[in-house]
Amino acid sequence: MQNPFETGHIRNYILLYVSVVVIMILFFLAGTLYYDVEKIDKKIFDTVNKDVETVSHQEKKEKSFTKFKLLEKAY
């Protein structure tokens, strides 16, 4: 096997690496130039967060009591 540093092949490896990086940069630039971002209006809903929180807390309490039964004594 030949040493690439002594035979001058290192230049070919560097050129290959640089060409791959340049191609990646060109694809990135082409993708960002033709990518149009649409502006979307923010949707606002008329809800009250307190009602949702109280309902979720009640559901959690009901689930915890129905799923598990605690032991009378701790061992």
Backbone hydrogen bonds in HBPLUS format (Angstrom, degrees):
<---DONOR---> <-ACCEPTOR-->    atom                        ^
c    i                          cat <-CA-CA->   ^        H-A-AA   ^      H-
h    n   atom  resd res      DA  || num        DHA   H-A  angle D-A-AA Bond
n    s   type  num  typ     dist DA aas  dist angle  dist       angle   num
A0006-GLU N   A0003-ASN O   3.16 MM   3  5.55 134.2  2.38 106.6 117.7     1
A0007-THR N   A0003-ASN O   3.20 MM   4  6.42 154.0  2.27 155.0 162.5     2
A0012-ASN N   A0009-HIS O   2.99 MM   3  5.29 123.0  2.32 103.5 117.3     3
A0013-TYR N   A0009-HIS O   3.21 MM   4  6.64 153.8  2.28 151.7 158.9     4
A0014-ILE N   A0010-ILE O   2.97 MM   4  6.22 157.7  2.02 150.2 156.1     5
A0015-LEU N   A0011-ARG O   2.96 MM   4  6.15 159.4  2.00 147.7 153.3     6
A0016-LEU N   A0012-ASN O   2.98 MM   4  6.13 153.5  2.05 143.3 150.5     7
A0017-TYR N   A0013-TYR O   2.98 MM   4  6.20 161.7  2.02 147.3 151.9     8
A0018-VAL N   A0014-ILE O   2.91 MM   4  6.11 166.3  1.93 153.7 157.3     9
A0019-SER N   A0015-LEU O   2.92 MM   4  6.00 156.5  1.97 144.7 151.4    10
A0020-VAL N   A0016-LEU O   3.05 MM   4  6.27 154.4  2.12 148.1 154.5    11
A0021-VAL N   A0017-TYR O   3.07 MM   4  6.34 159.2  2.11 149.8 155.4    12
A0022-VAL N   A0018-VAL O   2.93 MM   4  6.13 158.3  1.97 150.2 156.2    13
A0023-ILE N   A0019-SER O   2.99 MM   4  6.16 156.7  2.05 145.0 151.0    14
A0024-MET N   A0020-VAL O   3.00 MM   4  6.24 156.3  2.05 147.0 153.5    15
A0025-ILE N   A0021-VAL O   2.98 MM   4  6.24 156.3  2.04 148.4 154.6    16
A0026-LEU N   A0022-VAL O   2.93 MM   4  6.17 158.0  1.98 149.0 155.1    17
A0027-PHE N   A0023-ILE O   2.98 MM   4  6.22 159.7  2.02 151.0 155.8    18
A0028-PHE N   A0024-MET O   2.99 MM   4  6.19 153.7  2.06 145.0 152.5    19
A0029-LEU N   A0025-ILE O   2.91 MM   4  6.15 163.0  1.94 153.2 157.2    20
A0030-ALA N   A0026-LEU O   2.91 MM   4  6.07 160.7  1.94 148.8 154.5    21
A0031-GLY N   A0027-PHE O   2.93 MM   4  6.04 151.5  2.01 142.5 150.2    22
A0032-THR N   A0028-PHE O   2.99 MM   4  6.23 152.2  2.07 148.4 155.6    23
A0033-LEU N   A0029-LEU O   2.98 MM   4  6.08 148.1  2.08 147.7 155.8    24
A0034-TYR N   A0030-ALA O   3.38 MM   4  6.42 158.8  2.43 143.0 146.6    25
A0053-GLU N   A0049-ASN O   2.98 MM   4  6.20 158.3  2.03 151.5 157.4    26
A0054-THR N   A0050-LYS O   3.01 MM   4  6.19 162.4  2.04 152.0 155.8    27
A0055-VAL N   A0051-ASP O   3.10 MM   4  6.22 158.4  2.15 145.0 150.9    28
A0056-SER N   A0052-VAL O   2.99 MM   4  6.14 158.4  2.03 146.2 152.4    29
A0057-HIS N   A0053-GLU O   2.96 MM   4  6.15 153.5  2.03 146.9 154.0    30
A0058-GLN N   A0054-THR O   3.01 MM   4  6.18 155.6  2.08 143.6 150.0    31
A0059-GLU N   A0055-VAL O   2.98 MM   4  6.21 158.4  2.03 149.1 155.0    32
A0060-LYS N   A0056-SER O   3.00 MM   4  6.18 152.8  2.08 143.0 150.2    33
A0061-LYS N   A0057-HIS O   3.02 MM   4  6.25 156.8  2.07 147.0 152.9    34
A0062-GLU N   A0058-GLN O   2.99 MM   4  6.23 163.5  2.02 152.0 156.2    35
A0063-LYS N   A0059-GLU O   2.96 MM   4  6.10 158.3  2.01 147.1 153.1    36
A0064-SER N   A0060-LYS O   2.96 MM   4  6.11 157.1  2.02 147.4 153.4    37
A0065-PHE N   A0061-LYS O   3.18 MM   4  6.38 152.0  2.26 146.9 153.2    38
A0066-THR N   A0062-GLU O   3.13 MM   4  6.25 148.6  2.23 144.2 152.5    39
A0067-LYS N   A0063-LYS O   3.00 MM   4  5.96 149.5  2.10 149.4 155.8    40
